[in-house]
Amino acid sequence: MNSDSEKQRIQESEIKLYKRRWLILALFSSYSATNAFQWIHYSIISNIITRFYNVTTTTTDWLSMVYMLGYIPLIFPATWLLDKKGVRIIAILGSSFNALGALVKIASAAPNLFAVTMTGQVICSIAQVFILGMPSKIAATWFGPNEVSTACAIAVFGNQVGVALGFLLPPIIVPDVDDVEVIAVSLRYMFIGTAAITTALAITVIFVFSAKPPLPPSQAQLQFLQHHEEQTMSYSESIKELVSSVSVVFLIVSYGVNTGSFYAISTLLNQEILTYFPDSIKEAGEIGLTMVLAGIGGAILCGVILDKTRAYKLTTTIVYIMTTIFMIIYTSTLSIGMLWIVYVAGAGLGFFMTGYLPIGYEFAAEITHPVSEGSSSGLLTASAQVLGIVFTVSMGHIIPIGGVLAANIFLSVMLGAGTFLTVLIKSNLKRQNANARSVTLEDNKEGPSPGTKF
């Protein structure tokens, strides 16, 4: 707890921006990318992994789903730790577990060592708990009101770059051959390269990553700091306050449907593409890459739009509707037998589906302010992990019975339900209102307003 003099200093301080914020954002985006790479790098070559370790397809799918499963029980203690100790401790834990999991996998490149590779993946899934909910928190902690949504989009962008590389590189590095030794050597190269990068990033985080700037970047963040110092509610009470709002619950569920759908499609993409285009494992990776690259563009564009217009509800609704439409288009084009059409449909789906990710975080931060962004984004991501498992398992059971078409129709119906919930959300932009009130008060004072320093 700060002393009274320290509280007074914070309350009377200027609002400042620091150039260091871009370094913090770049560092977070980098280690987030490597964690996302490790999430999907098995799934896109699932046929090779299944054959190499002599396991079932469902068992291979759990190398992806363990990320979702691990998040569910750990998000609440992780969010509590973020609220009590700040982003530096969370960043160190996330990057360190990420590197440790990658190092364990180096020893798993042999057909009888599936348990070891799963252990490494479990450790990486623990790292994810300290990563996924961070974008909106880092943006609010370091960035000003006119750039906070863009910063959140860039933080999500890093994660999506990792997914893109996870789709692109494994089919190139690991050949689809019957020679077990060739596959073992290729997997080992991939694991060693990943471990080297993640370890370097973890060390950099320890020495470079700061918890917060000396002074807050916005009036909304100043208000949050004051609220945080004065609040008497426990962490559990603050979570209860969030879920007591109908609009927040609708956003949590609708976000989970959208992002859970992305997790399911990403996990099962190899199976879906190979069903219609046998021997097209590299093309499956390229389609996944196309989805994510388009989504990166969508995320950045939506972040800029939010910063310029503040139209959170309208932007969220439009993006959700377009996601549902392109899911239907993607579902319809798979059976046509023309890969270039699948690329185009996948790009449209990725643009809106993954472009939605930062919008959900920022919309939640707006309607739940001054509750910590870590708490709201943690609940959103927990919803996504739960529904990601439900959708992946459900589609995994539907595909052998009704085929890929039936599984994708199921997902389209779920997205339609998510769109309906999004329309029902009431838009109360508390964070923007806090900044607007502060600006009005500042304009009524005599003399110049506080400056912005870098």
N, C-alpha and C positions, 0 to 999 in steps of 0.2 A: 504494500500500500504506500503510495507516495505521501510525503509530508504535506501540510497545508500550504507551505510556501511553494512547493513544486506544483501543486494544483493551481495556485494562483498564477504561476509563471506560464503554465499551459494555457490557461483561460485568456491571458492577456497577450499571448504571443501572436506574431504574424503567421499568416498562411504561406507556406513556402513549398516550392518544388525543387528537387535536387536531380542533377544529371545522373547520379548513381542509380536512380530508379530504373533506367534502361538496362544497366548491367544486371541488376537483380532480376529483372524480367527475362533477360536473355539466358541467365544461368538456370532459372527455374524451368523455362521452356526446354532447355537442352536435356536436363535429367528427366523431365517428364516425357520427352520424346523417346529416350532409351527404355523407359519403363513400358510405354505403349508398344514399342517394337517387340519387347519380350512377351507381351500379352498375345500378340497375333502371329508371331513367327513360326509357331507350330501348326496353327490351324490352316494356313494357306498351303502348306505341304502335308496336309493331314493323311493323304493316301500313302506318302512315303514314310511318315512317322508310324502309322499303323502297321505297315509291313516291316519296318526296321525293328521295332520293339516287340512285334508279334502280339499286339493287343487289339481290342475291338475298336471300331470307329467311335463308339460312345465313350470309351476310355480316353481316346485321343481328344475328344471334344472337351473333356474335363480339364485338360491342360489350359484351355481358355476359360472355362466356367469357374475354375478355382479362384480366378481373380474376382469374380462376382460374389462367390460364396464367402470368401475371406473378408470382403468389405463389410458385409452385413453385421456381424457381431462386433467388429473392431471400430466401426465409424464413430460410435458414441464415446468410447474412451479417447479416441484420437481427436475428436472435436473438443472434448473437455480439455485435453492437453493443449490444443491450439488456443483455446479461450484463456487458459491460465498462464501458459508459458510463452505464447507468441509464435510467429512464423519461423524464426531461426531454428528453434528446437525441432519443429516439424520438418523443416527442410533438411536438417542433418539426418534425422531418422529416415525420411523418405529416400534420400540419395544413398545412404549407407546400406539399408536393406536391399535396395535395388542392385548395388554393386555386389553385395554378399550372395544374392541369389544367382547372379551371373557367374560368379566365381565357382559356385557349387556345380553349375551345369557343365563346366569344363570336364569334370570327372564322369560325366554321364553318357559319353558318346560310345556306347557299346550296347548290343542288343539285349543283354541281361540286366541293364541298369536303368530301367524305366523308373523305378522307385527313386533313384537319385535325381533324375531330371524332373520328376514331379516335386521332390523336395525343394529343388532350386526354384521352381515355379511358384510354390507356396510362399517362399520367402519374398519373391518379387511381388506376389499378391499383397503381402503385408505392406510392402513399400508403397503400393498404389493407394492404400488407405490414407497415407500422408501426402498424396499428390493430387488426386482428382478434385477434391473440394477446395483447392488453394487458389485457383485463378481469380475469383471475385475478391477474395481476401487480400491477395497481393495487390490487385488493382486499386482497391479502396485504401489500402495502407500507404501506398506510394504515389498514386496518381491523382491529378486534379479533376474537378467535376466535368470538364469538357473533353477529357481523354480517358475517363475511367472505363467506359464500355469498350473502347478500342483496345485498351491495355488488357482487359479481360479476354477479348477475342484473340489477341496475340498469345496470351498464356495458353488458351485452348489450342491455338494454332500449333504450338510446340508439340502437344500431345498427338495432334492429328498428323504432323510430319512423321512422328514415330510410327503411327499406324501405317502411313503410306510406305515407309521404308520396310515395314514388316510384311506388307503385301509384295513389294517389289524384289527385295534382295534374296530371301530364302529360296525361291524357285531358281534363281540364278546361281546361288552358291551351292545348293544341294541338288545334284542331278537325280532325275527319276530313272534309276537303273536298278538292276537286280543284284549287283555286286555290293554286299554288305560292307566290305572294307572301304570301298570308295565313299559310301554314304557316311560311314563313321568318321573318316578323315574330314569330309566336307562339314559335317556337323561340328566337329571339334574346332575347325577354323572359324566358324560362325560364332561359337561360344567364346573362344579366346578373344576375338575382335570386340565382341560385346562387353566382355569383362574388362578389357583394357580401357575402353571409353567410359564405362560406368564408374570404374575406380578413380580415374582421373577427375571426373566430375564431382564425385563424393568428396575427394580431398579439397577441391576448389571451393565447394560449398562451406566446408568447415572453416576455411580461412577468409572467405570473401562475403558470405551471405549475412546481411544485417537484419535484425528483427524489425526495425522501423526507422524512418528518418528522424532527425532531431526534432523537427517540428511537423505538424500534420499538413497534408497537401490540400485540404478542403475544409469548409465549415462543417460539412456532414461528418467528416472523420473526427474533427474536433469535438463535435457533439457526441459522437460514439465514445471517444476517450473519456469525456466527462461522465457519460452515462455508465461506462464500465467501472469508473472509480466509485461512483455513488450507489450502484445497484446493490440490492440486498437479496435478490432472487438467486436461488441456487441454479446450477446448470440444468438440472432436471426440470425445474420450474420454467426456465426459459424455453425449453423444448415443448413443454405443455402449452405455453403461450402461443408458440408457432402453430401447433396442430389444432388449436382451438379456433383458428380462423378458417372459415369455409373456403375462401379464395386461395389461401396458402395450401390447403389440402388438395384442392383441384389442381393447382400448379404442380405440386409434388407428384401426383398421380399422372398427370398429362406428360410431365417431363420424363417420368419413368417409362411410360409407354413409348415415347419417341426414342429415347436413348437406349432403352432395352431392346427395341427393334433393331437399332444399329448394331448392338452387340450380337444379336442372334444372326443377322445377315452376315456380319463379318466372320463369325465362327463357322457358319455353314456354307460360306461362299464357294469354297473348293468343291464341296459335294454337289451344290446346285449347278455350277458351271460344267463339271465333268459329267453330270447326268445328261445334259443336252449336247455337250461338246467334248467327247472322250479324247484323251491325250492332249488336252489344252490347259495343262497345269500352269504354264507361264502366262497364258492369256487370262486365267482366273486371277492371278496375282496382278496383272495389268488392269483388269477391270476394277479390282479392289483399290488399286492405286488411283485410278481415274475418279472413283467415288470420293476418295479422301482429298485428293487435290482440288476437286471441285468444291468440296466441303470447306476446305481452307479458305478459298475465295469467298464462299458464302459467309463464313464466320467473320472474316475481316470486314466485308461489305456491310453486314448487319451491325457490327460494332460501330462502324463509322456512322451509319444511319441513326443508330440510337443516340450517339453523342450529338448529332446535328438536330434531330427532331424530337427526342424524348418520347417518341410514340411507341412505348413498350407494348401495350396491349394490341395495337393495330399490327405492328411488325410481327409479334408472336403469332397472332391468329393467321395472318397471310402465309407466313412460313410454314405453319402447321398444315394448313389446307393444301399448299403446294407439295408438301412431303407426302401426304396421302395420295394425291393425284399421281405423283411420279412413282409411288410404290405400285399403284395399279398398272401404270404404263410398263414398268420394269417387269412385273409379273406376266403381262401379256406378251412381251417381246421375247422372252426366253425360248419359247417353243417355236419361234419362226425359223430358227436355224441360221440366222445371219448375225455373226459376232459384232459387226460394227454397230448394229442397232442396239445391242445390249450395252456396248460402250457408251453410246449416247444416252440411253435411258438410265444407266448407272450414274453417269455424270450429273444428270438432272436430280436424281434421287439423293446423291451425295451432297450436292450444292445446298439443298434445303434441309435434309435430315441432320447432317453434321454441322451445317451452318446454324442450326437451332441451339446448339450446346451453349455458347456464351450468352445468347438471349435469355435462356431459362435462368442461368445464374444471376444475370443482372436484373431481370424482372423480379426474382425472389429477393434480391438485396434491396430493391426499391420498396416493395410492399411489406417487408419485415423490419426495416430500419426503425430504431437503432440496435436491434438484435444483431449479434456478430454475423458477418457474412459467412464465416466458417460453419456456423450452425445451420443456416438456411441451405447453403450449397451441400452440406453433408447429408441433410435429409433428402434433397433432390437426388443426389448420387446414390444413396442407399436404395431409394425407390427404383432407380435404373438398374441396380445390380440384382434386386429381387426379381423384377420383371424380365431382366435379361436372362436369368436362369429359367424362369417359367417359360418364356418364349422359345428359348433354345431347346429345352427338353421337349416341349410340346411339338415343335416343328420336327425334332428328331424322331418322334413317334409317328407323326403324321406322314412324313416322307415315305417310309416303307409301305404304308397302307394306301394313301391317296396320292402320293407323288409330290414333287416340288410345287406344282401348281396349287394344290390344296393347302400346302403349308404357307405359301405366300399370300393366298387369299385370306387365310386366318390372320396373318400379320396386317393386311390391309384393313380388315374389319377392326382390329385393335387400334390402328391409327385413326380410323374414323371416329371411334369412341373418344380417343384423346383429343381430337379436334373439337368435339362437342363440349368437353370439359373446359377447354381453353376459352371458348366463347363465353362461358359462364363466369370466368374470373373477373372480379371487380378490380379496376385499376386505381389504386391509391398510392401515388408515387411519393412516399414519405421522405426518402432521401433527397429527391429533387426539391421538395417543399422546404426541407431544412436548409438547403443551399440558397433557395430563393428568399426565405425569410432573413437569412443572415446578410445577403446582399442589400436588401431593403433597409435593414437597420444601419448598415455601413453607409449607405447613401444619405441617410438622415443625419449623420454625424458631421461636425465641422472638421475641416482639414482633410488632407488626402487619406485615402484608404491604404491599408497595408500593401506593401509591394510583394512581388514574387521574385524569389531568388533561386538561382540554380546551383 
